[in-house]
């Protein structure tokens, strides 16, 4: 992983009245049209999951809105202000990530993995502060993580495997990197094929060298079961230094540790596109 100097797409932006501006953030294209009493938001996903392009096109006359684009119109009784906030956010569900090759973690051994997750874009009015819409930079498919419908949770299914070496992680401005340490404290080998990354419990950080990161966290399997003890560090790893805090967790976290289903039902999840 080579450090890079990133130009930020997020923050405060001004869009002149009666003008349509285009943002491309990886595979996501967003057209913002500022009208007197409304904001018109159109978006489409193009390209692959790891599309590296980031650009802003004021007055996007050469990039017309596709006919099949998603649209939402946000209307106001008074005139809409010109300034918007583009805020990055972690997904609203956990992400289930496969390993490229299943691992067997022996008793009393620890492995460290790196997971890449696509961010969501929150479009907010600057003054007064109001959320207009939230859009995933890439729409992941749904998956059920657990042995049955009454024991498990609805998650997103990642299309990129977890990485064993940080140098192999592709840097993308629309993604966040999570560092997870997995320790097998059970009496038999842990057959590691997928892991459940609890993104709604994690905070988001930004490094000008390497992009977005989450809190580092660890999973410890203490018994010969699918459950694990989750501990959140409440800070990014040293690899993210220097970094700045961007957003707190979506879910209220009363304690940095808890017990979660982390390794369950490797061959029994169901997925929907």
Backbone as CSV, one residue per row, in Angstrom:
resi,resn,N_x,N_y,N_z,CA_x,CA_y,CA_z,C_x,C_y,C_z
1,UNK,0.847,-1.181,0.000,0.000,0.000,0.000,0.888,1.238,0.000
2,UNK,0.872,2.001,-1.078,1.706,3.188,-1.198,0.931,4.422,-0.768
3,UNK,1.460,5.226,0.185,0.754,6.438,0.593,0.533,7.375,-0.585
4,UNK,-0.603,8.070,-0.569,-0.963,8.968,-1.656,-1.446,10.288,-1.073
5,UNK,-1.374,11.333,-1.862,-1.971,12.612,-1.493,-3.362,12.674,-2.105
6,UNK,-4.388,12.640,-1.255,-5.766,12.602,-1.727,-6.352,14.005,-1.775
7,UNK,-7.128,14.293,-2.815,-7.950,15.488,-2.868,-9.330,15.122,-2.354
8,UNK,-9.815,15.840,-1.368,-11.052,15.466,-0.695,-12.263,15.838,-1.538
9,UNK,-13.250,14.917,-1.650,-14.516,15.203,-2.323,-15.563,15.622,-1.307
10,UNK,-15.274,15.441,-0.031,-16.276,15.688,0.986,-16.057,17.054,1.631
11,UNK,-17.123,17.536,2.269,-17.062,18.858,2.873,-18.162,19.754,2.317
12,UNK,-17.961,21.051,2.411,-18.960,22.042,2.011,-18.780,22.431,0.553
13,UNK,-19.894,22.489,-0.177,-19.865,22.848,-1.591,-20.964,23.870,-1.880
14,UNK,-20.673,24.774,-2.798,-21.650,25.779,-3.235,-22.071,25.476,-4.663
15,UNK,-23.380,25.401,-4.899,-23.921,25.156,-6.242,-24.795,26.340,-6.620
16,UNK,-24.461,26.986,-7.708,-25.188,28.176,-8.134,-26.616,27.817,-8.562
17,UNK,-27.564,28.762,-8.407,-28.955,28.506,-8.803,-29.076,28.154,-10.291
18,UNK,-29.995,27.246,-10.572,-30.304,26.803,-11.944,-29.122,26.130,-12.624
19,UNK,-28.239,25.553,-11.841,-27.081,24.855,-12.409,-27.058,23.425,-11.894
20,UNK,-26.614,22.494,-12.749,-26.455,21.095,-12.366,-24.975,20.756,-12.304
21,UNK,-24.520,20.313,-11.152,-23.124,19.897,-10.976,-23.064,18.378,-10.808
22,UNK,-21.989,17.791,-11.286,-21.788,16.344,-11.223,-20.633,16.023,-10.295
23,UNK,-20.864,15.030,-9.423,-19.793,14.432,-8.625,-19.659,12.975,-9.033
24,UNK,-18.437,12.551,-9.310,-18.154,11.127,-9.476,-17.251,10.708,-8.343
25,UNK,-17.733,9.754,-7.533,-17.003,9.243,-6.379,-16.893,7.741,-6.565
26,UNK,-15.809,7.290,-7.184,-15.680,5.875,-7.523,-16.766,5.482,-8.519
27,UNK,-17.529,4.422,-8.255,-18.565,3.978,-9.183,-19.853,4.805,-9.111
28,UNK,-19.943,5.751,-8.172,-21.158,6.549,-7.991,-21.054,7.876,-8.732
29,UNK,-22.106,8.193,-9.503,-22.251,9.508,-10.119,-23.484,10.178,-9.536
30,UNK,-23.323,11.422,-9.081,-24.420,12.181,-8.477,-24.535,13.523,-9.178
31,UNK,-25.743,13.827,-9.660,-26.038,15.120,-10.256,-26.889,15.925,-9.273
32,UNK,-26.441,17.126,-8.937,-27.160,18.010,-8.030,-27.627,19.234,-8.805
33,UNK,-28.942,19.451,-8.837,-29.492,20.638,-9.493,-30.141,21.524,-8.445
34,UNK,-29.694,22.764,-8.415,-30.188,23.739,-7.451,-31.272,24.582,-8.114
35,UNK,-32.503,24.503,-7.597,-33.612,25.306,-8.086,-34.142,26.160,-6.937
36,UNK,-35.048,27.080,-7.245,-35.452,28.092,-6.260,-35.989,27.472,-4.975
37,UNK,-36.881,26.508,-5.096,-37.510,25.916,-3.925,-37.221,24.419,-3.790
38,UNK,-36.195,23.933,-4.458,-35.931,22.515,-4.362,-34.504,22.174,-4.771
39,UNK,-34.074,21.005,-4.298,-32.866,20.358,-4.777,-33.294,19.092,-5.516
40,UNK,-32.781,18.923,-6.710,-33.028,17.703,-7.472,-31.756,16.863,-7.448
41,UNK,-31.876,15.670,-6.895,-30.733,14.761,-6.763,-30.960,13.564,-7.681
42,UNK,-30.019,13.324,-8.572,-30.066,12.154,-9.453,-28.763,11.382,-9.258
43,UNK,-28.848,10.044,-9.325,-27.620,9.266,-9.148,-27.696,7.943,-9.899
44,UNK,-26.526,7.436,-10.227,-26.407,6.157,-10.926,-25.069,5.540,-10.536
45,UNK,-25.020,4.210,-10.580,-23.782,3.482,-10.312,-23.245,2.942,-11.631
46,UNK,-22.021,3.295,-11.946,-21.388,2.858,-13.184,-19.972,2.398,-12.868
47,UNK,-19.475,1.449,-13.678,-18.125,0.956,-13.454,-18.101,-0.114,-12.379
48,UNK,-16.891,-0.535,-12.043,-16.772,-1.626,-11.085,-16.654,-1.091,-9.663
49,UNK,-16.665,-2.014,-8.713,-16.646,-1.722,-7.278,-15.466,-0.848,-6.889
50,UNK,-14.321,-1.083,-7.510,-13.088,-0.395,-7.139,-12.690,0.689,-8.138
51,UNK,-13.657,1.247,-8.836,-13.389,2.353,-9.766,-12.664,3.472,-9.009
52,UNK,-11.463,3.886,-9.454,-10.680,4.860,-8.683,-11.006,6.317,-8.987
53,UNK,-11.887,6.586,-9.936,-12.086,7.969,-10.382,-12.804,8.811,-9.326
54,UNK,-12.304,10.033,-9.149,-12.956,11.039,-8.313,-12.869,12.367,-9.065
55,UNK,-14.027,12.980,-9.324,-14.028,14.246,-10.060,-15.282,15.033,-9.731
56,UNK,-15.182,16.357,-9.930,-16.317,17.265,-9.786,-16.413,18.066,-11.069
57,UNK,-17.630,18.103,-11.663,-17.841,18.788,-12.940,-18.922,19.845,-12.744
58,UNK,-18.553,21.124,-12.537,-19.568,22.184,-12.433,-20.271,22.381,-13.772
59,UNK,-21.594,22.525,-13.752,-22.336,22.712,-14.985,-22.111,21.560,-15.937
60,UNK,-22.547,20.364,-15.542,-22.180,19.115,-16.225,-22.934,18.930,-17.534
61,UNK,-22.675,19.806,-18.503,-23.375,19.708,-19.790,-22.871,18.542,-20.629
62,UNK,-21.632,18.109,-20.413,-21.077,17.001,-21.198,-21.335,15.646,-20.540
63,UNK,-21.969,15.641,-19.390,-22.292,14.397,-18.686,-23.784,14.398,-18.353
64,UNK,-24.645,14.194,-19.360,-26.093,14.266,-19.115,-26.556,13.172,-18.161
65,UNK,-27.666,13.425,-17.489,-28.232,12.469,-16.550,-28.835,11.300,-17.330
66,UNK,-28.475,10.059,-17.030,-29.049,8.905,-17.733,-30.562,8.815,-17.500
67,UNK,-31.266,8.248,-18.478,-32.725,8.127,-18.368,-33.131,7.194,-17.234
68,UNK,-32.288,6.218,-16.917,-32.632,5.257,-15.872,-32.038,5.623,-14.511
69,UNK,-31.577,6.861,-14.345,-30.995,7.278,-13.074,-32.060,7.352,-11.983
70,UNK,-31.653,7.088,-10.763,-32.531,7.290,-9.614,-32.668,8.784,-9.348
71,UNK,-33.834,9.198,-8.841,-34.050,10.617,-8.604,-34.861,10.834,-7.339
72,UNK,-34.573,11.943,-6.674,-35.398,12.406,-5.566,-35.402,13.933,-5.610
73,UNK,-36.579,14.527,-5.357,-36.724,15.981,-5.340,-37.028,16.416,-3.908
74,UNK,-36.183,17.258,-3.348,-36.369,17.763,-1.987,-36.872,19.201,-2.086
75,UNK,-38.103,19.460,-1.644,-38.742,20.764,-1.846,-38.816,21.522,-0.525
76,UNK,-38.891,22.851,-0.635,-38.906,23.738,0.524,-39.927,24.843,0.305
77,UNK,-40.527,25.340,1.400,-41.453,26.451,1.306,-40.745,27.756,1.023
78,UNK,-39.530,27.889,1.548,-38.714,29.072,1.275,-37.628,28.711,0.273
79,UNK,-36.864,29.699,-0.128,-35.821,29.459,-1.124,-34.743,28.536,-0.562
80,UNK,-34.306,27.571,-1.373,-33.259,26.640,-0.964,-31.899,27.345,-0.947
81,UNK,-31.126,27.104,0.104,-29.783,27.695,0.198,-28.840,27.044,-0.809
82,UNK,-27.734,27.746,-1.121,-26.817,27.281,-2.156,-25.797,26.268,-1.656
83,UNK,-25.542,26.224,-0.367,-24.450,25.399,0.157,-24.955,24.043,0.639
84,UNK,-24.190,23.001,0.289,-24.467,21.643,0.720,-23.233,21.062,1.414
85,UNK,-23.480,20.061,2.265,-22.404,19.303,2.891,-22.442,17.893,2.333
86,UNK,-21.334,17.428,1.771,-21.182,16.030,1.378,-20.411,15.333,2.497
87,UNK,-21.084,14.424,3.198,-20.485,13.788,4.369,-20.324,12.290,4.133
88,UNK,-19.121,11.747,4.290,-18.931,10.293,4.192,-19.471,9.606,5.430
89,UNK,-19.990,8.384,5.259,-20.519,7.611,6.377,-20.291,6.134,6.109
90,UNK,-20.145,5.362,7.176,-20.057,3.913,7.038,-21.441,3.338,6.744
91,UNK,-21.526,2.180,6.104,-22.820,1.547,5.817,-23.658,1.323,7.067
92,UNK,-24.971,1.189,6.850,-25.917,1.059,7.954,-26.114,-0.380,8.410
93,UNK,-25.386,-1.323,7.839,-25.433,-2.723,8.268,-24.013,-3.274,8.342
94,UNK,-23.817,-4.388,9.063,-22.523,-5.072,9.002,-22.248,-5.592,7.592
95,UNK,-20.998,-5.835,7.315,-20.590,-6.397,6.019,-19.964,-7.769,6.250
96,UNK,-20.430,-8.756,5.481,-19.861,-10.098,5.517,-18.807,-10.189,4.421
97,UNK,-17.582,-10.482,4.827,-16.448,-10.505,3.904,-15.850,-11.894,3.844
98,UNK,-15.670,-12.401,2.644,-15.017,-13.696,2.446,-13.505,-13.542,2.471
99,UNK,-12.827,-14.629,2.715,-11.390,-14.689,2.504,-11.135,-15.314,1.134
100,UNK,-10.126,-14.848,0.456,-9.828,-15.391,-0.867,-9.522,-16.880,-0.780
101,UNK,-8.817,-17.274,0.259,-8.540,-18.679,0.554,-8.882,-18.930,2.013
102,UNK,-9.753,-19.919,2.317,-10.096,-20.188,3.724,-8.852,-20.469,4.553
103,UNK,-8.897,-19.992,5.807,-7.769,-20.165,6.712,-8.151,-21.093,7.859
104,UNK,-7.171,-21.787,8.391,-7.348,-22.585,9.595,-6.487,-21.947,10.678
105,UNK,-7.158,-21.269,11.623,-6.443,-20.600,12.705,-6.328,-21.576,13.872
106,UNK,-5.120,-21.973,14.180,-4.873,-22.983,15.216,-5.165,-22.411,16.610
107,UNK,-5.404,-23.282,17.597,-5.653,-22.807,18.965,-4.511,-21.919,19.466
108,UNK,-4.900,-20.835,20.145,-3.960,-19.880,20.743,-3.122,-19.139,19.704
109,UNK,-3.651,-19.046,18.479,-2.984,-18.273,17.438,-3.862,-17.079,17.043
110,UNK,-3.228,-16.053,16.444,-3.914,-14.817,16.070,-3.573,-14.475,14.627
111,UNK,-4.570,-14.010,13.885,-4.362,-13.540,12.519,-4.941,-12.137,12.392
112,UNK,-4.301,-11.298,11.605,-4.790,-9.940,11.375,-5.228,-9.800,9.929
113,UNK,-6.413,-9.235,9.726,-6.980,-9.069,8.398,-7.331,-7.607,8.161
114,UNK,-7.404,-7.251,6.864,-7.780,-5.900,6.456,-8.981,-6.012,5.523
115,UNK,-10.027,-5.248,5.834,-11.286,-5.318,5.090,-11.570,-3.952,4.470
116,UNK,-11.974,-3.946,3.210,-12.292,-2.724,2.490,-13.810,-2.639,2.302
117,UNK,-14.416,-1.520,2.709,-15.872,-1.355,2.654,-16.226,-0.066,1.919
118,UNK,-17.229,-0.097,1.017,-17.652,1.132,0.338,-18.415,2.044,1.289
119,UNK,-18.144,3.326,1.206,-18.807,4.304,2.059,-20.185,4.669,1.520
120,UNK,-20.977,5.310,2.361,-22.215,5.961,1.948,-21.965,7.465,1.854
121,UNK,-22.704,8.119,0.973,-22.652,9.578,0.830,-23.906,10.176,1.439
122,UNK,-23.735,11.030,2.458,-24.836,11.772,3.049,-24.824,13.184,2.476
123,UNK,-25.922,13.581,1.839,-26.047,14.921,1.261,-26.910,15.744,2.210
124,UNK,-26.323,16.788,2.780,-26.986,17.575,3.809,-26.997,19.051,3.422
125,UNK,-28.050,19.756,3.814,-28.043,21.207,3.714,-27.120,21.755,4.788
126,UNK,-26.389,22.807,4.433,-25.460,23.391,5.401,-26.196,24.233,6.437
127,UNK,-27.121,25.072,5.990,-27.849,25.973,6.889,-29.285,26.132,6.385
128,UNK,-30.259,25.718,7.191,-30.128,24.951,8.428,-29.723,23.515,8.128
129,UNK,-29.150,22.841,9.096,-28.651,21.492,8.889,-29.811,20.515,8.705
130,UNK,-29.916,19.914,7.524,-30.959,18.928,7.224,-30.391,17.877,6.282
131,UNK,-30.718,16.611,6.540,-30.305,15.539,5.637,-31.259,15.501,4.450
132,UNK,-30.709,15.634,3.241,-31.517,15.527,2.035,-31.652,14.080,1.576
133,UNK,-30.528,13.367,1.527,-30.584,11.979,1.079,-29.263,11.290,1.412
134,UNK,-29.309,9.957,1.471,-28.112,9.145,1.697,-28.026,8.087,0.607
135,UNK,-26.848,7.964,-0.004,-26.663,7.086,-1.149,-25.408,6.246,-0.941
136,UNK,-25.457,4.935,-1.121,-24.219,4.135,-1.076,-23.371,4.413,-2.305
137,UNK,-22.068,4.516,-2.128,-21.207,4.704,-3.295,-21.208,3.461,-4.182
138,UNK,-21.548,2.305,-3.598,-21.739,1.086,-4.366,-22.793,0.257,-3.657
139,UNK,-23.779,-0.251,-4.416,-24.878,-1.007,-3.806,-24.489,-2.470,-3.691
140,UNK,-24.175,-2.880,-2.476,-23.840,-4.275,-2.215,-25.108,-5.112,-2.114
141,UNK,-25.004,-6.398,-2.412,-26.141,-7.292,-2.286,-26.384,-7.616,-0.811
142,UNK,-27.604,-8.036,-0.504,-27.976,-8.405,0.857,-27.591,-9.858,1.132
143,UNK,-27.283,-10.158,2.379,-27.015,-11.526,2.788,-27.479,-11.723,4.220
144,UNK,-27.877,-12.947,4.532,-28.262,-13.279,5.895,-27.100,-14.001,6.559
145,UNK,-26.635,-13.472,7.680,-25.491,-14.061,8.374,-25.993,-14.758,9.628
146,UNK,-26.040,-16.077,9.580,-26.537,-16.847,10.701,-27.079,-18.178,10.232
147,UNK,-27.296,-19.126,11.147,-27.722,-20.469,10.764,-29.172,-20.563,10.342
148,UNK,-30.017,-19.587,10.731,-31.437,-19.647,10.396,-32.034,-18.254,10.529
149,UNK,-33.297,-18.102,10.085,-33.914,-16.783,10.041,-34.120,-16.168,11.420
150,UNK,-34.189,-16.980,12.460,-34.409,-16.442,13.803,-33.109,-16.260,14.570
151,UNK,-32.002,-16.683,14.002,-30.703,-16.549,14.664,-29.700,-16.007,13.656
152,UNK,-29.576,-14.711,13.612,-28.676,-14.074,12.672,-29.102,-12.639,12.433
153,UNK,-28.558,-12.038,11.375,-28.907,-10.663,11.064,-28.709,-10.405,9.577
154,UNK,-29.438,-9.393,9.078,-29.325,-8.988,7.687,-28.081,-8.115,7.525
155,UNK,-27.245,-8.475,6.574,-25.975,-7.776,6.351,-25.832,-7.453,4.868
156,UNK,-24.739,-6.800,4.543,-24.319,-6.636,3.155,-23.215,-7.654,2.860
157,UNK,-23.160,-8.098,1.610,-22.129,-9.049,1.189,-21.060,-8.317,0.385
158,UNK,-19.842,-8.333,0.866,-18.746,-7.669,0.172,-18.369,-8.450,-1.083
159,UNK,-17.923,-7.736,-2.097,-17.458,-8.376,-3.328,-15.932,-8.426,-3.398
160,UNK,-15.264,-7.892,-2.382,-13.802,-7.896,-2.338,-13.372,-8.719,-1.127
161,UNK,-12.466,-9.669,-1.287,-12.048,-10.497,-0.148,-11.227,-9.704,0.857
162,UNK,-11.140,-10.217,2.066,-10.266,-9.630,3.076,-8.802,-9.855,2.681
163,UNK,-7.935,-8.996,3.168,-6.523,-9.046,2.820,-5.701,-9.423,4.051
164,UNK,-4.665,-10.225,3.835,-3.736,-10.570,4.902,-2.579,-9.582,5.009
165,UNK,-2.309,-8.880,3.904,-1.177,-7.960,3.839,-1.701,-6.569,3.510
166,UNK,-1.403,-5.594,4.355,-1.880,-4.227,4.145,-1.371,-3.650,2.830
167,UNK,-0.216,-4.089,2.377,0.339,-3.570,1.129,-0.494,-3.963,-0.082
168,UNK,-1.359,-4.970,0.061,-2.207,-5.406,-1.048,-3.543,-4.671,-1.103
169,UNK,-3.847,-3.881,-0.083,-5.142,-3.206,-0.030,-5.167,-2.054,-1.022
170,UNK,-6.116,-2.022,-1.973,-6.198,-0.902,-2.913,-6.764,0.342,-2.231
171,UNK,-6.084,1.468,-2.391,-6.553,2.717,-1.808,-7.627,3.322,-2.704
172,UNK,-8.785,3.577,-2.127,-9.900,4.184,-2.869,-10.553,5.241,-1.999
173,UNK,-10.867,6.396,-2.610,-11.438,7.499,-1.852,-12.898,7.270,-1.476
174,UNK,-13.541,6.227,-2.014,-14.929,5.955,-1.643,-15.030,4.755,-0.702
175,UNK,-13.906,4.311,-0.159,-13.890,3.125,0.701,-13.185,3.424,2.019
176,UNK,-13.476,2.588,3.019,-12.800,2.665,4.310,-12.125,1.337,4.607
177,UNK,-10.970,1.401,5.238,-10.212,0.214,5.615,-10.475,-0.098,7.090
178,UNK,-10.750,-1.360,7.376,-10.900,-1.828,8.755,-9.817,-2.853,9.052
179,UNK,-9.198,-2.727,10.219,-8.209,-3.688,10.679,-8.831,-4.548,11.770
180,UNK,-8.833,-5.873,11.580,-9.426,-6.779,12.557,-8.400,-7.831,12.954
181,UNK,-8.237,-8.005,14.244,-7.363,-9.038,14.792,-8.239,-10.176,15.302
182,UNK,-8.000,-11.410,14.827,-8.808,-12.575,15.180,-7.943,-13.554,15.960
183,UNK,-8.374,-13.824,17.194,-7.632,-14.770,18.039,-8.505,-15.979,18.322
184,UNK,-7.929,-17.143,18.141,-8.635,-18.389,18.432,-8.193,-18.895,19.807
185,UNK,-9.049,-18.678,20.820,-8.777,-19.168,22.173,-9.538,-20.459,22.456
186,UNK,-10.127,-21.075,21.400,-10.822,-22.343,21.562,-9.852,-23.507,21.584
187,UNK,-10.390,-24.695,21.748,-9.542,-25.885,21.860,-9.309,-26.579,20.527
188,UNK,-10.041,-26.167,19.489,-9.819,-26.746,18.162,-9.544,-25.636,17.161
189,UNK,-9.156,-26.006,15.936,-8.836,-25.025,14.902,-10.096,-24.287,14.459
190,UNK,-9.962,-22.988,14.212,-11.055,-22.157,13.698,-10.962,-22.132,12.187
191,UNK,-11.976,-22.694,11.516,-12.002,-22.697,10.052,-12.590,-21.369,9.596
192,UNK,-11.723,-20.482,9.142,-12.101,-19.099,8.856,-12.333,-18.925,7.365
193,UNK,-13.597,-18.738,6.996,-13.976,-18.567,5.603,-14.605,-17.195,5.361
194,UNK,-15.374,-16.711,6.338,-16.016,-15.399,6.269,-15.979,-14.767,7.642
195,UNK,-15.993,-13.439,7.661,-16.116,-12.729,8.927,-17.189,-11.658,8.798
196,UNK,-17.776,-11.331,9.931,-18.826,-10.321,10.002,-18.221,-9.049,10.594
197,UNK,-18.150,-7.987,9.790,-17.523,-6.733,10.214,-18.617,-5.792,10.719
198,UNK,-18.628,-5.433,12.019,-19.732,-4.661,12.618,-19.628,-3.165,12.337
199,UNK,-19.763,-2.767,11.075,-19.541,-1.369,10.693,-20.418,-0.368,11.441
200,UNK,-21.722,-0.669,11.717,-22.531,0.336,12.434,-22.020,0.653,13.836
201,UNK,-21.147,-0.183,14.386,-20.597,0.069,15.721,-19.281,0.835,15.679
202,UNK,-18.771,1.108,14.483,-17.442,1.687,14.347,-17.500,3.165,13.970
203,UNK,-16.466,3.889,14.370,-16.304,5.287,13.981,-15.483,5.377,12.697
204,UNK,-15.571,6.532,12.048,-14.878,6.768,10.777,-13.821,7.842,10.967
205,UNK,-12.645,7.603,10.344,-11.524,8.530,10.426,-10.970,8.767,9.012
206,UNK,-10.179,9.845,8.871,-9.611,10.173,7.564,-8.132,10.482,7.697
207,UNK,-7.343,9.858,6.831,-5.911,10.123,6.747,-5.609,10.764,5.399
208,UNK,-4.959,11.918,5.366,-4.638,12.542,4.077,-3.663,11.713,3.243
209,UNK,-2.980,10.748,3.861,-2.045,9.903,3.123,-2.710,8.670,2.518
210,UNK,-3.652,8.081,3.266,-4.162,6.769,2.867,-5.682,6.675,2.800
211,UNK,-6.413,7.752,3.079,-7.861,7.731,2.936,-8.587,7.415,4.230
212,UNK,-9.761,6.779,4.106,-10.644,6.556,5.244,-10.326,5.243,5.966
213,UNK,-10.481,5.276,7.290,-10.267,4.117,8.154,-11.389,4.052,9.181
214,UNK,-11.579,2.877,9.758,-12.487,2.730,10.884,-11.670,2.461,12.149
215,UNK,-12.381,2.425,13.283,-11.746,1.911,14.499,-11.140,0.542,14.212
216,UNK,-9.974,0.284,14.759,-9.463,-1.090,14.770,-10.282,-1.891,15.779
217,UNK,-10.444,-3.190,15.529,-11.189,-4.019,16.476,-10.643,-5.439,16.459
218,UNK,-10.996,-6.196,17.485,-10.525,-7.571,17.601,-11.692,-8.497,17.898
219,UNK,-11.575,-9.741,17.440,-12.547,-10.802,17.694,-11.802,-11.973,18.334
220,UNK,-12.287,-12.427,19.475,-11.663,-13.555,20.159,-12.675,-14.667,20.342
221,UNK,-12.369,-15.817,19.792,-13.214,-16.998,19.941,-12.744,-17.749,21.181
222,UNK,-13.533,-17.715,22.249,-13.125,-18.318,23.516,-13.617,-19.747,23.672
223,UNK,-14.733,-20.065,23.034,-15.287,-21.416,23.097,-15.347,-21.975,21.686
224,UNK,-15.642,-23.266,21.575,-15.706,-23.891,20.258,-17.093,-23.658,19.656
225,UNK,-17.427,-22.369,19.437,-18.727,-21.979,18.907,-18.523,-20.929,17.832
226,UNK,-19.644,-20.446,17.293,-19.618,-19.403,16.268,-19.537,-18.006,16.868
227,UNK,-19.627,-17.871,18.183,-19.624,-16.574,18.834,-18.192,-16.136,19.134
228,UNK,-18.032,-14.805,19.283,-16.719,-14.245,19.585,-16.887,-13.015,20.456
229,UNK,-15.866,-12.717,21.212,-15.823,-11.503,22.003,-15.290,-10.374,21.120
230,UNK,-16.090,-9.312,20.978,-15.718,-8.162,20.157,-15.173,-7.062,21.048
231,UNK,-13.999,-6.558,20.702,-13.448,-5.400,21.410,-13.076,-4.333,20.380
232,UNK,-13.603,-3.132,20.580,-13.349,-2.009,19.679,-12.313,-1.094,20.312
233,UNK,-11.265,-0.759,19.561,-10.187,0.063,20.104,-10.574,1.527,20.269
234,UNK,-11.624,1.960,19.541,-12.069,3.358,19.555,-10.997,4.303,19.040
235,UNK,-10.205,3.811,18.118,-9.228,4.617,17.400,-8.740,3.804,16.209
236,UNK,-8.283,4.456,15.153,-7.762,3.706,14.005,-6.396,3.127,14.342
237,UNK,-5.914,2.183,13.538,-4.583,1.617,13.788,-3.484,2.634,13.494
238,UNK,-2.265,2.314,13.903,-1.136,3.212,13.674,-0.880,3.417,12.180
239,UNK,-1.282,2.445,11.354,-1.090,2.587,9.901,-1.840,3.783,9.340
240,UNK,-2.874,4.268,10.041,-3.683,5.382,9.552,-3.120,6.742,9.937
241,UNK,-2.067,6.782,10.757,-1.537,8.053,11.249,-0.862,8.844,10.130
242,UNK,-1.036,10.186,10.139,-1.924,10.949,11.018,-3.364,10.872,10.501
243,UNK,-4.328,10.970,11.401,-5.725,10.872,10.981,-6.581,11.836,11.782
244,UNK,-7.768,12.138,11.249,-8.719,13.005,11.930,-10.057,12.288,12.067
245,UNK,-10.768,12.572,13.134,-12.081,11.994,13.373,-13.086,12.582,12.383
246,UNK,-13.930,11.717,11.791,-14.935,12.158,10.827,-16.347,11.982,11.367
247,UNK,-16.678,10.788,11.858,-18.039,10.515,12.330,-18.017,9.384,13.345
248,UNK,-18.942,9.450,14.300,-19.069,8.405,15.297,-19.883,7.236,14.787
249,UNK,-20.061,6.188,15.589,-20.815,5.002,15.155,-22.298,5.303,14.975
250,UNK,-22.933,4.587,14.072,-24.380,4.728,13.872,-25.138,4.177,15.079
251,UNK,-24.642,3.083,15.636,-25.284,2.470,16.790,-24.604,2.930,18.065
252,UNK,-25.407,3.221,19.072,-24.860,3.632,20.359,-24.063,2.488,20.964
253,UNK,-22.823,2.772,21.348,-21.935,1.763,21.922,-21.681,2.123,23.380
254,UNK,-22.258,1.353,24.302,-22.109,1.637,25.726,-20.780,1.133,26.270
255,UNK,-20.277,0.067,25.677,-19.031,-0.532,26.153,-18.198,-0.941,24.941
256,UNK,-16.856,-0.870,25.038,-16.010,-1.229,23.894,-15.954,-2.721,23.610
257,UNK,-16.554,-3.569,24.486,-16.508,-5.011,24.255,-17.894,-5.613,24.386
258,UNK,-18.157,-6.700,23.650,-19.430,-7.410,23.695,-19.231,-8.756,23.020
259,UNK,-20.267,-9.607,23.055,-20.211,-10.907,22.398,-21.080,-10.849,21.155
260,UNK,-20.530,-11.267,20.010,-21.241,-11.173,18.739,-21.090,-12.478,17.962
261,UNK,-21.984,-12.691,16.993,-21.829,-13.801,16.045,-20.880,-13.326,14.949
262,UNK,-19.698,-13.908,14.881,-18.658,-13.407,13.993,-18.272,-14.374,12.892
263,UNK,-18.383,-15.681,13.131,-17.870,-16.677,12.189,-18.941,-17.679,11.780
264,UNK,-20.211,-17.336,11.893,-21.261,-18.354,11.795,-21.589,-18.782,10.370
265,UNK,-22.085,-20.044,10.271,-22.768,-20.569,9.078,-22.028,-20.282,7.786
266,UNK,-20.783,-20.757,7.710,-19.962,-20.437,6.544,-20.604,-20.849,5.230
267,UNK,-21.324,-21.958,5.209,-21.846,-22.462,3.951,-23.375,-22.418,3.895
268,UNK,-23.981,-21.615,4.818,-25.430,-21.629,4.878,-26.070,-20.259,4.697
269,UNK,-25.267,-19.206,4.452,-25.888,-17.905,4.254,-26.669,-17.891,2.946
270,UNK,-27.675,-17.034,2.901,-28.437,-16.840,1.687,-28.216,-15.416,1.204
271,UNK,-28.116,-15.237,-0.109,-27.857,-13.907,-0.650,-28.947,-13.540,-1.650
272,UNK,-29.225,-12.240,-1.694,-30.168,-11.701,-2.674,-29.490,-10.537,-3.358
273,UNK,-29.684,-10.385,-4.615,-29.129,-9.275,-5.368,-30.139,-8.143,-5.341
